[in-house]
Amino acid sequence: MDGIALLTITVLAVFVGFEVVSKVSSTLHTPLMSGANAIHGIILVGAIIVAGQASDPWVLAVALLAVVLATANLVGGFVVTDRMLEMFRGRKRQVTPGRKPELEEPEAKEGVR
Amino acid sequence: MSLIDPVWTSLLYLAAAVCFILALKGLNSPRTARRGNLVGAFGAALAVATVFFSVRMDNVPWILGAMVVGSGVAAPVARQVKMTQMPQLVALFNGVGGGAAALVALLELPHTEDHWVRVAVVFTLLVGAVSFAGSAITFSKLQELVTTRPVVFPGVPALMGAVLLAAVGAAVAVVLSGSPALALLLLLLGLAAGVLLVLPVGGADVPIVISLLNAFTGLAVAASGLVLGNVLLVVAGTLVGASGTILTRAMAAAMGRSVAGILFGAFKGGSTAGSTAVSDRPVRSSSPEDVAVLLGYAQRVIIVPGYGLAVAQGQHTAAELALALESRGIDVDFAIHPVAGRMPGHMNVLLAEANVPYESLKEMGEINSEFRTADVALVVGANDVVNPAAKTTAGSPIYGMPILEVAEARQVVFLKRSMRPGFAGIENELMYEPQTTLLFGDAKESLTKVLSAVKALNLS
């Protein structure tokens, strides 16, 4: 991909980034930060590419270290965000008593009260 | 060499990028937040699966092994961490992400010819290293491995200047020569800069720094995407960089501070060191039993939880106290200041964990008009966020910060450790007002005592 196309995408992504968080309530600042933190764990894709093309054992070793770190960021980030948001779930039921709580999905197994 | 058509790779990456945008969007509202996070995780899984089929891949067993190790360490920690310790865990995950980005850039350097690509390499190296080292220090501060107070020594500004100057020099040299040795030097300089950046930041400002470093890591990831020519990394990194910047500013604004003030204030000796001066003006202090009577015979009580409650981990006791009061027919609400707790929004998480029902948690805009009707405002471990000086004293460091107007309540009870001022380092006039009572002690211990006194009232 040429430089101008990448630049265009970058600039547009900046504005999307500004836009999606501009109205967030302070209640969700911490989960939002944590969620954004998980998303940059996608550097894992970069680490995998580098590790997949490594031929020198030292390069591979460093690349695998990057894979470990990036995976920790990605997996840990999403799990901890989910745990934070799980805390909001019990409250949901009480806000809209008539409706079926949407966040009460079958795969949610922990902390059901 | 790839197993799937490059067009498909691009489309799958695009789908992942859309998932990330939807994830951030979903995190905007409590109703959709959890689903949003799951969508983000799905997008990440999709992207990781795609990469295995889109480029030449050797060492696949090794890579999968490394991923198992990474998730094997991170997932259980993330699942078991106490909610009060969550900020430092987020800092830690953020740091390792920055570290990974820096390593990727370091390894890609030998494959670069173009000077512009090398500019992206040095940017990733430097910012990733700053984020890694800064997050490590932030983690140690929040985990209390090192002091949470600002660490300031006379040479810091000069040292920081020297490190940054050397880093710029090394960066230019790397761009021109592509030398791996110089890149390694740049990495070390970045680590040093990260340490120096965060050491002088203290106390309540640390969470803002986590958010800032989060944005840094996002930018490093975006730059690494430019290095690898990977659009997904560019988009995801930029999204995090941009949203993280806005979030950092929003957090700082909610605390009545500026980001620059937090980072550079300490260099001038003016960060949130907090004054340790203790005033000797007379205040009305009382016993847990007196507070229990005050609460037990009120009709409406508003509890204002703050940083002190989070630090003392007293949220469960506060929830129990609210229950005990409600069983006496008293109307109890929690007034949540945007920056109460150790991070913005943290108090909501802590109280929700302690099973305080959603309707009892009132945001500032909602509750401020209700203090007038409250018999007692019980302020637990909060100070600056209820300080009327923010409205009345133009020269005050917190002037202009939105506050909870507890002064409107008929009676105000402060549970405080001491008369020491809050992080802003200014006195709270409210404590000397005639309607104010103070109960000194650790937030959790004081709450426990008040709770048992209230229960005794219930029995009699």
Interface residues (C-beta under 8 A of the other chain):
Chain A: M1 G3 L6 I9 T10 A13 V14 F15 V16 G17 F18 V20 V21 S22 K23 V24 S25 S26 T27 L28 H29 T30 P31 L32 M33 S34 G35 A36 N37 A38 I39 H40 G41 I42 I43 L44 V45 G46 A47 I48 I49 V50 A51 G52 Q53 A54 S55 V59 L60 V62 A63 L64 L65 A66 V67 V68 L69 A70 T71 A72 N73 L74 V75 G76 G77 F78 V79 V80 T81 D82 R83 M84 L85 E86 M87 F88 R89 G90 R91 K92 Q94 V95 E102 L103 E110 R113
Chain B: A16 F20 I21 A23 L24 K25 L27 N28 S29 P30 R31 A33 R34 R35 G36 N37 L38 G40 A41 A44 A47 V48 V51 F52 V55 R56 M57 D58 N59 V60 W62 I63 G65 A66 M67 V69 G70 S71 V73 A74 A75 V77 A78 R79 V81 M83 M86 P87 L89 V90 F93 N94 V96 G97 G99 A100 A101 L103 V104 L106 L107 E108 W116 I210 S211 N214 T217 G218 A220 V221 A222 S224 G225 L226 L228 G229 N230 V231 L232 L233 V234 V235 A236 G237 T238 L239 V240 G241 A242 S243 G244 T245 I246 L247 A250 M251 A254 I336 P338 V339 M343 P344 G345 H346 N348 V349 A352 E353 N355 P357 Y358 E359 L361 E363
